[in-house]
Amino acid sequence: MNPILKVERLSKHFLLHMRGVRVPSCDGVNLEVHSGRLTALTGPTGSGKSSVLKCIYRTYLPSAGQILFRNGNEDIVDMASASEHTVLELRRRDIAFVTQFLHCLPRKSALDVVAAPLYDQGVSQKRGRDCAAELLSRLSVPERLWDLPPATFSGGEKQRVNLARGLIARPRLLLLDEPTASLDPLTSERVVQLINHMKSEGMAMLAIFHHPELVAKLADNVIKLASPSDGNLAPEASL
Amino acid sequence: MKKILEIRGLSKVHGHKCPLCCDFTGPKHDTNICRHCNSIVAIHDISLDLYEGEILGIMGESGSGKSSIVKTIFFDEIPTDGDALFFDNNEQYSLFTINAARQRWLRNHRFGMVYQSPHLGLNFSISAGGNIAERLLMSDLFHYGDIRKRALELLSRTEVPSERMDQSPGKFSGGMQQRVQIAKALATRPPLLLLDEVTSGLDLSVQARILDLILEIQRDLGTAMIVVTHDLGVVRLLTGRTIVLKNGRIVEHGLTDQVLEDPQDAYTQQLVASAL
């Protein structure tokens, strides 16, 4: 089966003009992500795991390599060189990114924050909120919080709001950066169930997990990144 | 997605303009004043595209030429050079070559502008409702009752209490004055809205309300906007794409999160580093 995402020889370094230095982040990364499967990125702190995700989402401009994404029309788009509008369109329809941090407007209710990607696609507020409510309840976010702005929520609650927002529009590719970092074991289990459910519906995922046991539970294959100083990328291992 | 605005090679020079103006100003020389003729090169060779329903950010420090771009688009200033095409339904307008009457028509019907200073956008000698009525009269509404009803709708959408409709905006708080300006700009349902530092100088809670309103307008009406600001937080919350200006030149452009998290140009790196 063709992968939905194929990353080839991806490298990222930062050129800091003020200091006149080049900071390497990741080097020569190769990976594939398939529909209905979860690929986990592992490696020590500083090995560039988050940078790989950010390059794929084009929050970072890759320094070298290709990021080939297969869109809904089966066309291949190189995220490294695609136009800004192409990337924005893919972000609206196909690719979502769940980070550890939630950026949102201060006055919006949790329901509206979660439903925002649906509003962007022209879904009505009523339907958007219904979908948001369903996801929030599946993630055990207490109903009394739904109408409040997430700025006041606890870390774990914010994280689930963030995850719900990433999932709601059913992207074809979901990038997850430590989505369970501040969750208790029970809530973490709910997240695992939901991720498994989305996988069974065909969503492709590329994820970084804080806990090795989550990798064992959820990942279909694992890509291990070495720290940049260690030289080359460690070989791919299959579970 | 359809293109709504295409700007190519836009320049504005205040002063005599000598042949050396453009070569001896800009980021490389760290000035926009020509040392040969003392002309001020406000902007030089600006090209940008804007698509339907998108919000484009223009950021940079004071004097970098941000406002000059929107002012030339809104015909507040006459450019020295450059072309701008505005695509409206099936029509296409070359903004700087059409006659003054046509420019006025576009300004009154198809463009909206919200200035940093409410004094520029509002007439303080008439009521808030009157300010909106003034713009509505230029469109297709002539009946007093209809105009009043529509003005009320616009003010309520921008959260200005209806009982204050007949007061002068001079009596309003800064945040409310900005919301009246937005209501006025929206009166003719323009497909293009230009926002020049609309939240500068307002306190944070008031800022949040206005940013919220701007996003609602984009979502509900699909209005394309150019947002000029020096506030990176505003850029992050509102815009999908951003251009960075220094000394009247574009030094970087890209997706907003990329410009803020992985700036490529030395100046942008400095700007982002000093803000966070």
Chai-1 contact restraints between the chains, C-beta under 6 A:
chainA,res_idxA,chainB,res_idxB,connection_type,confidence,min_distance_angstrom,max_distance_angstrom,comment,restraint_id
A,H17,B,A266,contact,1.0,0.0,6.0,A-B,restraint_1
A,H17,B,Q269,contact,1.0,0.0,6.0,A-B,restraint_2
A,R58,B,L255,contact,1.0,0.0,6.0,A-B,restraint_3
A,T59,B,D257,contact,1.0,0.0,6.0,A-B,restraint_4
A,T59,B,Q258,contact,1.0,0.0,6.0,A-B,restraint_5
A,T59,B,E261,contact,1.0,0.0,6.0,A-B,restraint_6
A,Y60,B,D262,contact,1.0,0.0,6.0,A-B,restraint_7
A,L61,B,D262,contact,1.0,0.0,6.0,A-B,restraint_8
A,E84,B,R241,contact,1.0,0.0,6.0,A-B,restraint_9
A,E84,B,L255,contact,1.0,0.0,6.0,A-B,restraint_10
A,L88,B,G240,contact,1.0,0.0,6.0,A-B,restraint_11
A,L105,B,D212,contact,1.0,0.0,6.0,A-B,restraint_12
A,P106,B,A208,contact,1.0,0.0,6.0,A-B,restraint_13
A,R107,B,A208,contact,1.0,0.0,6.0,A-B,restraint_14
A,R107,B,D212,contact,1.0,0.0,6.0,A-B,restraint_15
A,Y119,B,R219,contact,1.0,0.0,6.0,A-B,restraint_16
